[in-house]
Amino acid sequence: MGAFRVLSRKLINLSRHSLQNLPIPAKHLAHPFPTSNLSDGFKSFSHPWQYSHCRTLILESVSSEPVRLHRLSDSDSGIVEVHLDRPEAKNAISKEMLRGLCHAFESVDCDPSVNVMMIRSSVPKVFCAGADLKERKNMTASEVQSFVTSLRSAFSFLEALRIPTISVIEGAALGGGLEMALACDLRICGEDAKLSLPETGLAIIPGMYEEITRSERVFCRAGGTARLPRLVGKSIAKELIFTGRKVSGRDAISIGLVNYCVPAGGAYVKALEIAQEINQKGPLAIKMAKQAIDKGLEVGLESAMEVEEECYKELLNTVDRLEGLAAFAEKRKPRYRGE
């Protein structure tokens, strides 16, 4: 399917006029009010679709796009999926793919109508094989610096998104692929999933991508040694990182690495079920709950209680809170508006 063009006489705000049910290349979704410098590291790979308004919207054939955004419809309209689609490299993270991830995360962050985000693979039997080491051999020093800066920022930005994020893991999630999943709030995998941080076998450590160019050596922190022990505990994290062994889906659920392990091929269905449950709750409450948990874990118990109180105060005068009370009293399903 070739490229086609939609012309508009008026300026179009892409974040407010969502194109539902279309798997739109993530780089074509604008972000009017960026909240961080996520894309700064990619200035050398700038793209003309970095502005919030445009007179012409071009939707290209999506078959060659490594990252796409797909918004569900009807009662699931608050759910957005990030599709990883680079089959020739098992979804290894290249410059183009990282650019797509950056744009996807920023677009979701700037769209107040999104309540849940899922990251899934369109490639059978693989989630993400990690970094594209073949591509990096040909990078210049400046390209490497931009790449590693953006990779670090992308995973941190993903972790800090205000909405719940779910990674859907079927098959291999290795190195940077697993670290991307670790940056999500929830992980759902199939029984045939293989999760591993194999970096010590290459004489480096997880989360530190060593880039050797003609003139310098650059390191990128992606958070592997920081996030894994916080999730599964220090001892288990050490064993997995020291040995680099692959963990099956069943082993992953037993050590707390994933939230659910389902029969192979069923991870998406389970993840969607969870996303649908979240999508029905008060969106502001979900955001405040995530903030209270994440910030509370960074401080002592007393300070965490203060964080919880402040988050609760943010909800006291909302329309959704009154709607929730009214729906409970009237024994009906609440109609939340995120206000």
N, C-alpha and C positions, 0 to 999 in steps of 0.2 A: 504494500500500500504506500503510495507516494506521498510526498508532503502536500498539504493543502493549506489554504489561507482563509482566515475569517477577518473581514474588515469591519471596523466600527467607526462611526462618526464622532463618538465621544471617547474621552480617556477612560480606560478600563482599569479598575483596581482589582488585580488578580486574586488578592487575598480575600476579598469580600464577595466576589462573584465566582464561586468555586465551580469547576467543570466536573460534575459528578459522573461517575461510571466510566470516565476516560482515563486510561493508564498514561498519564502525562509525564514526559521526561522531566525529572526533578529540576533540571537546570532551567526550565521554562516557567517555573513558578516563582514569581517575584516576591520580595519581602519588603513591605513599605516601611517598617519601623524596626530595623535590626537592633537586637539588644546586646550584641557582642561583636567582637572582631573575628568571628569564626573564619571568614573568607579572606582575611588579610594576608594569610600565608600564600594565597593563590593569586596575588596581584599579577604575577608574571604569567598566569594562565587566565587572565580576565576574560569575561564573556559578555557579549552585548546585552544579555538579558539580566543585567544586575539592577535595573531600575524598576520602580514600583508601578509606573504607569506606562502605557504604550498605546499607539493608535492602531497597530496591527499585531494580531496574535497569530503566530505561525505554529501549527501543530505538525511536527515532523513524524515520519514513520518511526514507530517506537522499537522496531526490531533490533536496532543497533545500539540502543541506549542501555548502559550498564546499570543505571539506577532510575526507577520510575516511581511516581506516586499514584496511588489508586484510592479514590474515596468511595466508600460504600454508600448505598442509597437508602431511602425510606427511613425506617426506624433505626438503621445502623449508620445514619449519615454523619455521626460524630466520630466514626472510626476511619482511620487512614492507614493504608498499608504502604510500606516502602519495599519495593521489589528489587532484589539483587539479580541481575541478569547478564552475566558475562561467562557463558558456558565454555568458551574456548580456553579459559584460564581458571576454571572452577571458582569463579567469583573472587579471584585474587585481586587485591586492592591496587589499582593502577592510578595514575594521575587523573584520568577522566572519571574513574569510578569514585575517587575521593572527592572530586569536584561535585559530582552528583549527590553524594552523601551530604556534603556541606550545604548545598542548596536545598535539599530535601528537609534537613533538620531545621534550617532557618525558616523555611516556608511554613512548616508545621508550627513552629514556635510563634510565628506572627499571625496565625489564624485562630481567633478566639472560638471558632465553632468546632475545633477539633478537640475531642475528649480523650481519645486513646490512639496510640500509634503502635503498629506492629511492623517488625522487620522480618521479612521472609525471603526465601530464595525461589527463583523461577527455574533454577537448574536442578534436575533430579539428583538425589543422593549427595548433595553438598550444600552446606550453608555458606561458608566462606573459608577458602584455603589459606588465608593470611595475606601477607604482602606479596606484591608482584616483583620478585627479585630480578627477573630477567629484564624488566623495563628499567629498573634502577641503575643497571650497569651502564646505561647510555645517558644518564642524566648529567648535566653540568652541576657545578657546585651551587650556583644560585637556585637551580631547579630543585636540588636536593633539600636546600634549606627551606624553601617554600613548602615543599611536600611534607617534610617531617613536622614543621610547625603546624600545618593544617591538620595532619593526622592526629597529633596530640590534642589540638583544639576541638576537633570533631568529636572525639570520644568523650571529652570533658563536657562539651556542649550537650551531647546526647544524654549523659548522666544527669545534667542539670535541668533538662526540660521539665516544665511545671506539670505536664500531664504524664500519666502512666505509660510506660513503654514495655513492649513484650517482644522478645526474640523467639522466632519459630525455627527450631533446629531439626533438620532432617539430614542425616549423613555427617560429613566432616565439618567441624568448626575448629580450626587449628590456628595457633599463634594469634595474629591480629584479628582473625575471625572470632575466636573465642573471647578475646578482649572486648570486641564490640558487643558481644552478647553479655559480658559481665557488666558493661556500662548501662544495660537495660535494667528496668525494675524487676521484671519477671522473665523466666526462661522456661519454654516448653519444648521437649524433645521427643523424638521417636526412639524406639528401642534400638534401632540400628545406628544411632548417632555415635560419632567418635569425637570426643573433645580432648584437646591436648594443648599444652604450652611446651613445644619441643625445643625452645631456643637454646637450652644448655648443651644440646647436642651439636650446636654450631658455635659453641664457646662464647655465647652471649647470654643475657638473661631476659625473661619475658618483660615486655613493655619497653625494652630498650632496643630500638632498631638501629643497628650500626650501618651507616652509609659511608662508604669509602669512595671518594672521587679522586680525580687526578691531582687535586691540590689540598684536600683536607678530609678530615674524618668528622662526621656529624652524628650525634645521637638523638633519638627521639623517645620521649617518655610516653607510653600509652597506658600505663597503669596496671600491668599484669601482676606484679608482685605486691601492689598496694590493694587492689580490689579482691583478689582471690582469697587471701587469708581472712579478710573481713567477712567473707561469705561462708567459707567452709571451715575456718579455724586455722590457727598457725601450723599445727603439726601436719595436717592433711595437705595444706598448701605447700609446705616444704617438700613433702614426699612427691607430690605431683610435679613440682618444678625441678627438683633434684633429678628425678628419673626421666621426666619428659614423657611418661607413658600415656597412652591413649585410654580414656575412660569411656566405657560404654554408657548408653542411656540409663540402664538399670543401676549401674554403679554411681552415675551422676546424681540420681534421685536419692540414693542411700546416704550420700555424703552432703546433701544439701546444695549441690551445685546447680540443680534445676528445680523448678517448682513441681513439675509433672513430667512423667515419662509414660508415653502411651504407645500402643502398637505402631510399628513402622508405617509411615504414611498418614498417620492420624494427628500429627502435631498441630497442623493448621486448624483443624476442626476444633480441637480442644482450646487453642489460643483464641479463636474467634468466640467461642462460648464464654471465655473469661472476659474478653473485650466487651462483649454484649452486656454482661452483668455490670461491668464498670460504667458503661455508657448510659445505663439507666439510672445511675445514682446522680446526686447533685454535683455538677461539674466543679463548682467552686469549692465544695467540701472535699472532693477528691484532691484537688490541687493543694489545699491547705493541709490535708492529712499527709500528703507526700512531703511537703515542706517541713512539717512538724517532725516527721520521722527522720528525714535526712539531716536537718540542722540539729535535732536533738541528739543524734548519735555522735556529733562532733564536740559536744560539751558534756559536762558533768550532769548528774541527775537533777539537781536543783535548777540549773540553768535550762535543762531540757523541759522541765515543767513550765518555766517562764515562756519558753518558745511555744509550747502547746497552748498556753493561755492567750498569747498574742495572736496565734493563728485562729483560735476560736472566736476572738473578738472581731476578726475580719468578717465573720459569717453572721454576726448578730443582726445586722440591719439589712440583710440581703432579701431580695424578693423570693429567692429559692427557699430560704428558711421558712418564710411564712407559707409558701405553697406546700412545703413538706408537712407542716403542722395541719394545714387545712385538708390535705389529701388523707392524712391519717385519721382525722376526725370524721371525714365523710366516707371513709372506707373505699377509696378509689386510688388509681394509679396517679402519682404526681406528674405534673408536666413542668419539668425544670427548664429554665431559659438561660441559665448561667449569668443571672443578674442578682 
